[in-house]
């Protein structure tokens, strides 16, 4: 228990410092994730415009076989790029989820340490209270059956 308390206290700055750093980290993660989503949306619009371009070029072009080959190459590259972006997003989301699970596990460990410390403190207070009460109780000088009401000894 002493080791857990020591690591709990030496984890870093105070609660206020941790909350501001946590907020900064969350903002950075949100920005990185939103940038990846924006890249994916940009890729989507690029694919639509490329499809329109190839459709128009195919209608006007005499060399349809060369145009088809270029379209296939572009489609393959675009598909690979899209899958790469989706993989990147998937990795970021799963790493964020793993990080949150680890934070919850750390919080549960801290709560369990605090509960254990509270139980130990309560047990110590109960023992100390009982020992102090036993010191306060004074034993009677005479046994009760020898003391008669109204008579002095």
C-alpha positions in Angstrom: 0.0 0.0 0.0 2.9 2.4 0.7 4.3 1.9 -2.8 0.9 2.7 -4.4 0.5 5.8 -2.3 4.1 6.9 -3.2 3.5 6.5 -7.0 0.1 8.2 -6.6 1.6 11.3 -5.0 4.6 11.5 -7.4 2.7 11.3 -10.6 3.1 14.9 -11.6 1.7 18.3 -11.2 -1.3 19.0 -9.0 -4.9 18.5 -10.1 -5.2 21.9 -11.7 -2.0 21.3 -13.7 -3.2 17.9 -14.8 -6.5 19.2 -15.9 -5.0 21.9 -18.1 -2.5 19.5 -19.6 -5.2 16.9 -20.2 -7.4 19.5 -21.9 -4.4 20.5 -24.1 -3.7 16.9 -25.1 -7.4 16.3 -25.8 -7.5 19.4 -28.0 -4.4 18.2 -29.9 -5.9 14.8 -30.4 -9.2 16.3 -31.6 -7.3 18.6 -34.0 -5.3 15.7 -35.5 -8.4 13.6 -35.8 -10.4 16.4 -37.5 -7.5 17.1 -39.9 -7.5 13.4 -40.9 -11.3 13.6 -41.5 -10.9 16.8 -43.5 -8.2 15.0 -45.7 -10.6 12.2 -46.3 -13.4 14.6 -47.3 -11.0 16.4 -49.6 -10.0 13.1 -51.1 -13.7 12.4 -51.7 -14.2 15.6 -53.6 -11.1 15.0 -55.6 -12.4 11.6 -56.6 -15.7 13.0 -57.7 -14.0 15.7 -59.8 -11.6 13.1 -61.3 -14.5 10.9 -62.1 -16.3 13.8 -63.9 -13.1 14.7 -65.7 -12.5 11.1 -66.9 -16.1 10.8 -68.0 -15.9 13.9 -70.1 -12.4 13.0 -71.4 -13.6 9.5 -72.3 -16.5 10.8 -74.3 -14.3 13.3 -76.3 -11.1 11.2 -76.6 -10.3 9.1 -79.6 -7.8 6.9 -77.7 -10.3 5.3 -75.4 -8.0 2.4 -74.5 -5.3 4.7 -73.2 -7.9 6.7 -71.3 -9.2 3.5 -69.8 -5.7 2.5 -68.7 -5.1 5.9 -67.1 -8.5 5.7 -65.4 -7.7 2.3 -63.9 -4.3 3.5 -62.6 -5.9 6.6 -61.1 -8.7 4.6 -59.5 -6.2 2.1 -58.0 -4.1 4.9 -56.6 -7.2 6.7 -55.2 -8.4 3.5 -53.7 -5.1 2.8 -52.0 -5.0 6.4 -50.7 -8.5 6.1 -49.3 -7.7 2.8 -47.6 -4.6 4.4 -46.2 -6.6 7.3 -44.8 -9.2 4.9 -43.3 -6.4 2.8 -41.8 -4.9 6.0 -40.3 -8.3 7.0 -38.8 -8.9 3.5 -37.5 -5.4 3.5 -35.8 -6.0 6.9 -34.2 -9.4 5.9 -33.0 -8.3 2.7 -31.5 -5.2 4.3 -29.9 -7.5 7.0 -28.3 -9.9 4.3 -27.0 -6.9 2.3 -25.6 -5.7 5.5 -23.9 -9.1 6.1 -22.4 -9.3 2.6 -21.1 -5.9 2.9 -19.6 -6.9 6.2 -17.9 -10.0 4.5 -16.5 -7.9 1.6 -15.2 -5.5 4.1 -13.6 -8.5 6.0 -12.0 -9.9 2.7 -10.7 -6.5 1.9 -9.2 -6.3 5.3 -7.5 -9.9 4.9 -6.2 -9.1 1.4 -4.8 -5.9 2.8 -3.1 -7.9 5.7 -1.6 -10.6 3.2 -0.4 -8.0 1.0 1.2 -6.4 4.0 2.9 -9.8 5.1 4.2 -10.5 1.6 5.6 -7.1 1.4 7.3 -7.6 4.9 8.8 -11.1 3.9 10.0 -9.7 0.8 11.6 -7.0 2.7 13.3 -9.5 5.3 14.5 -11.8 2.6 15.9 -8.9 0.9 17.8 -7.7 4.3 19.1 -11.2 5.2 20.2 -11.7 1.9 22.0 -8.4 2.2 23.8 -9.2 5.8 24.9 -12.6 4.8 26.1 -11.1 2.0 28.1 -8.8 4.5 29.8 -11.7 6.9 30.6 -13.8 4.3 32.4 -13.0 4.3 36.1 -13.6 1.2 38.1 -15.9 1.6 41.1 -14.2 1.7 44.4 -16.7 -0.6 46.1 -18.9 -3.3 44.7 -22.5 -2.2 44.3 -24.0 -4.7 46.7 -22.0 -3.3 49.6 -23.4 0.2 49.1 -26.8 0.7 50.6 -28.9 3.6 49.5 -29.2 6.3 52.2 -26.4 5.0 54.3 -22.8 6.2 54.4 -20.0 3.9 54.4 
